[in-house]
Amino acid sequence: MTIDKAVMAFAGMVVLVSLALSLWLSLYWLLLTAFVGLNLLQASVTGFCPAAIVLRRFGLRAGCAFD
């Protein structure tokens, strides 16, 4: 698995968990969904992704987006 795929999988998982928590606990969990969306947007513009840095330290190989 490459860093690109891992970042997308992690972001998707966090969004789904956030949506479930907003249904069961509080609508404030939607702020986490907004944060993930904004982080994906800024990563696409700047190329800086904190999750990619952490995943690289875990030994995942870089894909085409995070070379």
Secondary structure as UniProt FT lines:
FT   HELIX           3..24
FT   HELIX           27..29
FT   HELIX           30..46
FT   HELIX           50..57
FT   TURN            58..59
FT   TURN            65..66
//
